[in-house]
Amino acid sequence: MFKRFTVLLMFFIVASSAFSALAAEKDVISMMSVKQRLERVERMVGSEMLMRQSQQIEALQEEIASIREQLDQQGHELSTIKQRQRSLYLDMDRRINAVETAAPASGLLAPVPPPGTVDVPVSLPGGDAAALPASPDMDNKGKPDYDKAFGLLKEGRYKQAIVAFGGFLKSYPDSQYADNAQYWLAEANYANRQYKQALSEFQRLIAKYPNSSKVQGARLKIAYVYYELKNWSAARESLQLIIKSFPDTNIAKRANERLEQIKREGH
């Protein structure tokens, strides 16, 4: 009896151990299956996120390329507009000076240009000597060189114009075109964005040729130069002095417009 009980007990123990082992193995298999499933889900989610990110990056790259193309086009259009404005200014200045010189005693006033066409005064009294009509007693000393320099400026070849006007002033310091050449030398530097040199040249015109018809325009351009150099206090002071010194003139009007612009910009 005791022996049978012992055999049954041992059988029960072995069976329990086997059952426990099977259960543990089942749990391991079950856990491995869950882990594998999680890894699969992670791979799927990760792949989808990468795909979405890739699509977003491609869309952003296309948008940036489109914006760059628009900026390049606008930059080209702006450059073309500026070139046309400068050519218009030079042509109008030449025509106005020709009218003023042809009838100095008639009291004619140069027409006021359409607003916003150029950033420089176009109705200054006095003239561009390149447009002066010939007369028997006119001193044409250096005129071909002056005309050549002025032609370079009109074509927008500012560096070459700077050299040409500088050479003219050295070769013909006493020419009747000297003050005009000095003014256009300063203007060429201004158009070429060499603002400090332009300031020096405009100041030289005022100091050396105080009676020149270009002095008023030079004073206005000095204020413009200060504006480009972001010297707001000097720009305001120069503009206010112009308005006070030359009231009810086109120069004063342009000075007041720039002064209002400085105020709008908060400087």
Rosetta blueprint (number, residue, H / E / L):
1 M L
2 F H
3 K H
4 R H
5 F H
6 T H
7 V H
8 L H
9 L H
10 M H
11 F H
12 F H
13 I H
14 V H
15 A H
16 S H
17 S H
18 A H
19 F H
20 S H
21 A H
22 L H
23 A H
24 A H
25 E H
26 K H
27 D H
28 V H
29 I H
30 S H
31 M H
32 M H
33 S H
34 V H
35 K H
36 Q H
37 R H
38 L H
39 E H
40 R H
41 V H
42 E H
43 R H
44 M H
45 V H
46 G H
47 S H
48 E H
49 M H
50 L H
51 M H
52 R H
53 Q H
54 S H
55 Q H
56 Q H
57 I H
58 E H
59 A H
60 L H
61 Q H
62 E H
63 E H
64 I H
65 A H
66 S H
67 I H
68 R H
69 E H
70 Q H
71 L H
72 D H
73 Q H
74 Q H
75 G H
76 H H
77 E H
78 L H
79 S H
80 T H
81 I H
82 K H
83 Q H
84 R H
85 Q H
86 R H
87 S H
88 L H
89 Y H
90 L H
91 D H
92 M H
93 D H
94 R H
95 R H
96 I H
97 N H
98 A H
99 V H
100 E H
101 T H
102 A H
103 A L
104 P L
105 A L
106 S L
107 G L
108 L L
109 L L
110 A L
111 P L
112 V L
113 P L
114 P L
115 P L
116 G L
117 T L
118 V L
119 D L
120 V L
121 P L
122 V L
123 S L
124 L L
125 P L
126 G L
127 G L
128 D L
129 A H
130 A H
131 A H
132 L L
133 P L
134 A L
135 S L
136 P L
137 D L
138 M L
139 D L
140 N L
141 K L
142 G L
143 K H
144 P H
145 D H
146 Y H
147 D H
148 K H
149 A H
150 F H
151 G H
152 L H
153 L H
154 K H
155 E L
156 G L
157 R L
158 Y H
159 K H
160 Q H
161 A H
162 I H
163 V H
164 A H
165 F H
166 G H
167 G H
168 F H
169 L H
170 K H
171 S H
172 Y L
173 P L
174 D L
175 S L
176 Q L
177 Y L
178 A H
179 D H
180 N H
181 A H
182 Q H
183 Y H
184 W H
185 L H
186 A H
187 E H
188 A H
189 N H
190 Y H
191 A H
192 N L
193 R L
194 Q L
195 Y H
196 K H
197 Q H
198 A H
199 L H
200 S H
201 E H
202 F H
203 Q H
204 R H
205 L H
206 I H
207 A H
208 K H
209 Y L
210 P L
211 N L
212 S L
213 S L
214 K L
215 V H
216 Q H
217 G H
218 A H
219 R H
220 L H
221 K H
222 I H
223 A H
224 Y H
225 V H
226 Y H
227 Y H
228 E H
229 L L
230 K L
231 N L
232 W H
233 S H
234 A H
235 A H
236 R H
237 E H
238 S H
239 L H
240 Q H
241 L H
242 I H
243 I H
244 K H
245 S H
246 F L
247 P L
248 D L
249 T L
250 N H
251 I H
252 A H
253 K H
254 R H
255 A H
256 N H
257 E H
258 R H
259 L H
260 E H
261 Q H
262 I H
263 K H
264 R H
265 E L
266 G L
267 H L
